[in-house]
Amino acid sequence: MGKNIYRKLAFRNLKKNASMMLPYLFTCVTVVIFYYIVVSLSANKDLKAISGGNFTIDVMKFGSLLFAILSIFFLLYSNSFIMKRRKKELGLYHILGLEKKHIQKVLAWENNICAFATIVLGLAFGFIINPFLTAILSRAISAELAFSSAISIVAVAKTVFLFITIFILIFLSNLRQIRSANSLELLKGGQYGEKEPKTKWSLAILGAVLLAGGYILSWFVKNPKEDLNLLIGAIVCVLIATYLLFLAVSVVVLKMLRSKEHIYYKPKNFTLISGLLYRIKQNAIGLSNICILATATLFIMTITTSLYFGINNMLNNSYSKDISIIYPQTDKKEMADLKEFIDKTTVKYSVTLENETHYTGNKHAEDFAKNGTLEYFFLMPLSDYNRLTGEELTLSHDEVLFYSDEEEFQLDKLSFGQNSVRIAEKLKSFPIENDHGDDYGRSWLYIVTQDDGLIAEYFGLSDNVTSYYEFDLLGKEADKTAFSYAITEETYGFTNWSSMSKYVYRDSAIVRFGGLLFLGILISIILFAETALSIFYKQISEGFDDKDRFNILTKVGMSHKEIHSTIRRQILIVFFSPLLVALLHLTIALPMIMKLLKIAFLDSVGVIAGSGLICAAVFVLIYSLVFFLTEQAYRKIVTSPQK
């Protein structure tokens, strides 16, 4: 056979199957565009120069890896639907005289055409869209990123390599299916899997138990970092339960409905239940995949949106004062120079210091109760406490003052090493607000001791004491931000000094979480595209399978109105059942998401719940639009005249 015949057949096949291929190629091009943009942004030089930019670059690098994994899974999965519908077509080629090696050459041409079109169009649109998405990212992170149309050669090379590899894998997968199937299997490739599934009570019960178990485990997660095994266990249980829910529980429910004669033997229910029941094995895996993809999309959207819009909440939880400077007490000259610099800078930026607090002390951890649990505490000299409160308290060598804002501390003495001190008084308040916590929710104790007290000597308070200088700022936001950056830069070179500013952290957080939100939106688009395309192919595949059945029903007297009603109800169930389960997963998981976000000091129920609600509403809206388009395509196939 001439070489041109394979190319002509390939083009004709792609044109003939345009209804299936165009959505697939459109989504492939979208994936290529976003992958190129994410890889290009990970090499953006402007990002490296801003506070928090390195984190955003790392996020983009992780995003490019995630995009690569999703692309491989997505394109192979979507290709399997296309091949299922095309097996009959390829079987006819074989019956008409084309050998398998000839069919393989046609598929090779088709694969090469799709790969070339996808990569070229994806990169071309990527070059055009990249500057605009960079501008959107620049706005999201409130930082200036150059609007450049320059092409990233590294990003182009990585994109071309990845998608050539993916299309090679697709071709090898198609080759395996052709080689392992005979002509009869190819002709009937789209008709397998219609035997009535058996009722598997054991799997149905296991699915219900795993789903309940996963939900319960998620409620027992108190600290995601410490309860990582519980967190993973909950995710795995829900993941397995989702598959069993559609595979076994759905069969049990449908057969129970079929056993109810007053429900089943009605025209509007008969074809609906029987149709779903005889396809359930095929539907189950597809519906489960759609549900899991929808859940992943909702999770990513909720978390990234919450982090971005909860920045102020994180700031308030992380900083009790606008600026906190921590330095060795021995650096008195450097501190005097810094205060002189602060006085000049306040005039320069027209800001005023208020709520100034200066104190000393050290942070430690000790098992005071001797029960194997460390208590984190801040040890303050009595002289500082008296100065801050205006009191003139005295303590003996083995006495301390004690404060905790948690539930009442039960011990009357604190044991450390071979020593112990008596709690002379449990204070009702403390003069400083800083909880010194690196982890959200960590309970800190405050202990006041005589400067040369027993506990002070044991923990070396006089030898290596740390000084804290904290204050708030009064003035315009821009001036307070500029002042904060000036102080941070001034203290940058000091040894063992730390300058923490709410405004510097805010800018860094906007960059980091703005980048996360940007990447989250891109990933959500890809996940949703994968979800929509999976539903589209599944419904189109079902449409071709149902066409003959509905033609028979028309011939035996079923009206077009009844057929349309049955079609709509069937699609509603098939289409929206994964969405309802995904929304249930998100609702149950919201408390766990709240605990997870507390790692970033985000604890606003309103922000997290509001983000989840808004993301769910947007998702449902777009999902419903896809439903409308899918229903039209399915109805057109099923009700078209028999040729």
N, C-alpha and C positions, 0 to 999 in steps of 0.2 A: 504493500500500500504506500502511496506517496506521502511524504512528510506533511504536506499542506493539508491533507485530509484530517489529520488529528487536530491541527490548529483550527480548521473550519468547524469541526464537530464541537470543539471546546467552546468557541465563541457562540455557536448556535445553542448549545446546552445552557450556557450562562444566560443567554437572552430568553430562552424558553422558561427557565426557572427564576426569572427576575423577581417574582413576588416573594420568593424565599431568599434569594441571594442579596437583593438590594438592602434590606434591613440588616443583614449580617455584615455586608461590606461597610455600610454606614457606621455601624458600631465599631468595626475594626479600625476604621479611619479615626473615629473619636478616641479610641484607646491609644493609637499611635500619636495623635496630637498631644494628649495629656502626658503620655510618657516622655515625649521629647521635651515638653515644657518643664516638667518636674526635674528631669536630669539637667536641663539648661539652668534652672534656678539654683540647683545645688552647687553650681560653679560660678554663681553671681558674685563678683568681687565687691560690689557695694554692700552686700549682706554681711560680709566678713568685717566690715569697718564699723558696724553699729552694735550697740549693746544688745546682747541676746541673739545676735545674728548667727553665731556659730551653732547655737541650738537649732535655729530654723534651718540651717544648712544640713545639720544631722537629720532633722525631721524629713527634709526633702530627699536625702539619700535613702533613708528608710522607706519613704514613700515610693521611690523608684523601684526598690526591691519588691515591695508589696504589689506595685503595678505589674511588674514582670510575672510574679506568681499568679495574680488574678488573670492576667492576659492568657497565660498558658492554659489554665483551668477553663476559662471562659470560652476561648476559641475552640478548644478540643470538644467541650461540652456542646456548644452550638453546632459544630460540624457534625456531631453524631445525629442530631435531629435532621439535618439536611440529607445526610447519607441514608437515613431510614426512609425518607420520602423518595429518594432517587434509586433505591435498589431495584424496583420494578423496571424503571427506565433502563438501567444498566443490564438487567437480566434480559430484556428484549434485544439489546445490542448483541448479547451473547447468543441468543436463540437465532438471530438473523445472520450469524456468521462471524462476528468479531470475536477473536480469541481474547483470553484474559490479558495477554501482554499488550494487545491493541487497546483494550479498555484502560489499562494502566497508563498508557501513553496519553490517552485523551485526558485522564484525570491529572496527569503531570502538567499538561498544558493549562488546564483549568486552574490548577493550584498556582502555577507560575503567574498566570494573568492576574489572579486575585491578589497574590503577594505583591506583584509590581504595582498594581493600582492602589492597594492599601498603603504601602510604604510611601510611594511618591505623593499621593494626595494627602496623606497624613502629615508628612514633613512639610509640604507646601503650605497647608493650612496652619501647621505649627509655627512656621516662620512668620506668618501674618498675625496670628493670634497671640503669640508669645509676648510682644511688647505691651499689648492691652491687658493681658492677665498679670503681667509684671506691675503695671500701673495699679491694678485692683489690689494686688498684694501690698504694694507700697502704701495705698490708702488704708488697708486693713491693719498694717503694723505701724502706721503713723510715722513712716520714715521715707526719706528721699531715695528712690532707686531710679537710676538713669533709664529714661525711655529710649531704648536702643533696638534697632532692627538687625543688629549683628547676629550672624548665624554661629552657633556653637558647634564646632567640628566634632568635639568629643561626644556631645549629645547626639549628633547625627550618626556617628559611627556606632554608638551603643544601641540606638534605636534600630538601625538597619540590621545589626548583628542579632538582636533579640528576636525581631519579627521574621527574619529569614529562618532562624532556628525553629520558631513556632510553626511556620508553614511547612518546614521539612517534617516536623513531628506529625502535623495534620496529614501530610501526604503518606507517611509511613503507616499511620492509623488506617487510612482509606485502603491502602495496599493490602494490609492484613485482612481487612474485611472481604475484599474481592477475592483474594487467594484462598481464604478458608471457606468460601460459600460456593455451592454449585448453582446451576442455572435456576432450578426450582426454588431454592432458598432465596435467590435474588428476586425472582418474580413475586414471591410471597413475603418478602422482607418486611413490608409494612403491615402485615396481617397477623403476625404472631402475638401471643400474649392476651388472647381474648377468652381463654377458658375462665370459668367462674372460679374465683379464689375460694379456698377453704376457710372456714371460720377458725381462727387460731386464738382461742381464749387465753392460752398461756401467754402469748405475745401481747395481747390486748391488756391483760392484767399487769404484765411486766411494764408495758408502756405507761399505764396509769400510775403505777408505783414509782417508776423512775421520774416521771414528771412531778409528782408530789414531792418526792425526795429531793429533786433538784431545787424546787422552790423553797423547801424547808431549809436546805443547806445554805441557800443564799441569805436567808434571814439570820443564820447563825454566824455569818461573817461579820466580826466586829471590827477587826483591823486587817485590811486586805494584805498588808505586808507580812503580818504574823500568821494570818489564816489563809495562806496561799493555797494549801492543799484543799481546804474547804471550797475556795473559790473555783479552782480547777475542777473539783469534783462536781460542783453544782452545774458548771458549764457542760461537762461531759454527759451528765445525767439528762439534762434538758435536750442536748443534741441528739442523743440516742432515742429519747422519748418522743422527739418530734417525728423521727422516721417511723417509729412504731405506732404513733398516733394516726398517721395517714395510712400506714400499711396494714395494721391489724384492727385498731379501734374503729376505723371507718368501715371496715368490712362487717364488724359486729353490729354497728349502728344500722347500716343499710339492710342487713339481713333481718334485724329486729323489725325495721319498718316494713320489710316485705312480708313478714309473718303476720302483720296487722292487716287483715283483709279490708277493713273499713278505710284504711289509708292507702294501701297498695293498689287496690282495684278501682282506681279512679283514673280517667284518661290523662289528667295532668300530672299524676304521680307515677303511673305505670311505666311510661317510657323514660321518665327521669331517673327513677330508682334502678330500673333494669340496666339502663345505659351506663350509669355510674358504676354499678356492681360488676359488670362484665369488663370494665376497663380499669378496675381499681388497682390492679397490680402495676399496670403501666403508669397510672396517674400518681400513685403513692410516692415513688421516688422523685418524680418531677415536682409534685406539690411540696414535698419535704425540702428539696433544694431551694425552691422559690421562697418558702417560709424562712429558711435559715439565712438566705441572702437578704431578705427584707428585714429580718431581725438585726443582722450585722449593720445594714445601712442605718437603721433607726438608732442603734447604739452609738455608732460613730458620729452621726449628726448631733445627737443629744449631748455627748461628752464634749465635743469640740466647741459647740455653741455655748454650753454652760461655762467652759473655761474662759472663753473670750468675753462674754458678757458678765462674768462674775469676778472680774479683775479687782474692782473696788472692794468687794467683800473679802477677797484674799489679802488685799493690802491692809485692811482694818484688823484682820486676824493675825497678820504677821508683824505689824509694827504698832507699838503703843505710842510712839512719838515719831515725829516727822524725820528726825535725824538722830542716830545713836552712834557715838564714837567710843570705841573700846580700845584701851591702850595700857601698857605697863605703868604702874604707879611711879616707877623710878624715872620715867620720861617727863619730868616736870618742866624742864626748859622747852622741850618740843611742844608741850601743851600750852605754855605761855606764849610761844611764837604763834601757835595755831589760833589762840584766842585773839591775838592782835590782828591776825589775818581775817578772822571772822568779823571783827568790828569794822574793818575796812570794807569787807565784802557786803555786809548788811547795808552799808551806805550806798555802795555801787549799784546794788540790785533793788534797793528800796524795800527791804524786808525787815521785819522785827522779830526778835526771839521772844518766845513766851514759854511758860511752864518749864523753865530750866531746872534740870536735876543733875546733881553731881554726887556720886557715891562710889564706894569701893566694895570689893567682895570677890568671891570665887565660886565657881560651879563644881559640884562633886556628885558622886553617887555612892550610896552605902546601904547595906542591908541592916537597917536599924532594928527591925523586929526579929532578925535571925530566922526568917521563914523562907529564905531562898529568893526573895524578891527585892530588887534594888529600888531604893527611893532616890529620886533626883532632887537635889536641894541646892539652894543658894545660901552661902555663909557670909553674913555681913557683920563687920565690927560694931560693937555697941556705940562707939563714939559717932559713927556715921548715922546710926539709927536715931540717936538723941538729937543730932544736928538737924536731921530731916523732919523730925516730929516736934522739936522744941521741948522735949521732955528731959528729965535729968535722972533717968533710971540707973540703978546699979545692979550688978550681978556678981555672984561669987565665982570662984575658979571653975566649979563643976555645975554651973547653972546656965540655962539658955532661955531665950524667948522663942516662941514657936508660932508660925502662921501657915495655914493652908486654906485655900478657897474651896477645897473639896469637902466631902463629908467629914465629920468630926474625927480627928485622929485619936485612936484609943490608947496609945502608949503614954505613960507618965515619965518615961525616961528613954533616952536614945543610946543604944549600945553600938560601939565601934571598936574593932580590935579586942583588946582585953579591958577596955575602959567603958565608962558610961557617964552620961550627964543627966541631970534632972531638969525637966521642963518647968521653969519657974512660973511661966504664964503663957497661956494660949491666946494669942492676939486675935482681935476681931477684925482688924484691918492692917494694911501694910503700906508704907509711904511710897513704894514704887509699884508701877503697873506692869513692867516687863516680866513675862513669865519665863524668859530665857529658853523657850522650847524650840527644838529643831524639828520635832514631830508634833503634828496636830493631836491635841487631846492628852499629851503627856502631862501628868500631874507633877507640879513642882512645889516643894516645901521651902519655906523661908525660915532660916535659923539665925538668931542674933546672939553673938557671944562676946564676952569680954575680950579686949584686944589680945590679952595673953592667957585666955581661958584654955581649959583642957582640950576642948574640941578644936580650937584655933591652932594650938600647938601640934595636934595630931595631923591635921590636914595642911599644915604649913601656911597658914593665912598671912603671917607677918613676913614670910620669906618671899612669897611670890604672889602678891595681891594685884588684882586687876582693877583699873579705874573705869568708870562709866560716866560719860557726859552726854546727856540727852536733852532735847528741846523740840518744841514745835515752832512753826513759822507762820507769820502773819503777813499777807501781801497778796499780790496777783499770782495766779497759777504759773504763768510763764516765768515770773521773777523768782518764785520759790524753786522752780525746776532748775533754772540757771544757777542759782545760789547753791543748790544741792550738788550739781555737777562740779562746781568750783571747789567745794569742800572735799569731795571725793578725789579729785585730781590732786589737791594739795596734800592729802594724807597718803596718797598711793605709794610713795617711796619710803614711808616710815616702817621700820622693822617691828613686827608683831602688833601693828595697828590695824584696826578694822573700822571702816566707816560705812554705815548702812543708812540709806536714805529711802524713804517711801516713794519719792518722786523718781529717783533713778531706777528703783525696782519696778515702778509702774511702767516706765518706758520699755524696760527690758521685757516685762511680762506681756506688754502689747505686741512686741516683736515676736516673742516665742509663741504665744497663744493665737496671735493673728496668723502666723505661719501654719499653726496646727489647724485652725479653722479653714484656711485656704486649702490645705491638703485634704482635710476631712470632706470638704465640699466636692473636690475632684474625685476622691475615692467613692463618695456617696453616689456621684453621677455614674461612675463606672459600674458600681454594684447595682444601681437601679437599672441601668441599661441592660446589664446581664439578666436581672430579674424580668424585665419587660420582654426581652428577646426570648427568654426561656418560655415564658407564658405564651408569647405569640406563636412560637414554633409548636408548642404542645397543643395549642388550640387549633392551629392550622392542620396539624397532623390528625387531631381528633375529627376535624371537619371532613377531611377526605375519607376517614374511616366511617363516619356517621352518614355520609351522603347516601349510600345504598340503603341503609336502614330506614332513613326518613323517606326515601322514594317509595319503599315498600309500604310504609305507614300511610303515605298519600294514596296509594293504590287501594288500600283496604278501607279507605273512607275517612281518614283523619284530615281535618281542615287545615288550611295554611295558618289560620289564626292559632290553632292548637299547637301546630308545629313551631311557630314563632315563640309562643309562650313557653314551650318546653325547652327550646334552644336558650332563651334568655335565662330561665331558671337554672338550667344546667351550667351555663357559663358563670352566672352569679355565684353558685356554690363552688365550682372549681376555681374561679378566679379570686373570690374574696375569702375563702377559708384559710389560705396561707396568711393573708393580711391580718385576719382576726386573731389567729394564733400568734403571729409576730407581735401584734399590739398587746396581747395578753402577756407574752414574755417580757416586753418592755415595761409594762405596768408592774409586774411582780418584781422585776429586777431594779426598779428605780431606787428603793432603799439601799441596795447593794452599790448602785452607781454613786449614790450620795456618799457612802462610806469610802468608796474608791477616790472620789474627788476631794475628800478631806485630807488626803495625802498632800494635795496642793493648797491646803488651808481654805478650801472653798466649802462652806457649810450652809449656804443660803438655800433653804428649801424652795423658796419662791423662784429663784433663778434657775435651779435645776429642773423643778417640776414644770415651770413655764417654758423652758427650752425644750423639754421632752414633748410637751403638749403642742407647741408651735411646729416642731419638726414632724411630729406624727400627723398634724393637720396638713402640712405641705405634702408629705409623702402620700397620704390618702387622696389628696386632690389630684396629684400627678398620676397615681395608680388608677384612679377612676377614669381619667382621660385615656389611659392605655386600654382600660376595660372597654370603653366605648368603641375605640378603633378595632380592637380584637373581636368584639361582638359583631361588628359590621362585616369583617373579613370572614368570620366563621359562618355567619348566616348566608353570605353570598355563596360560599362553597356548598353548603348543605342544601340550599333551596334552588340552586341553578339547575336548569333542565338536564336530564340524563342524555348523554350523547350516544 
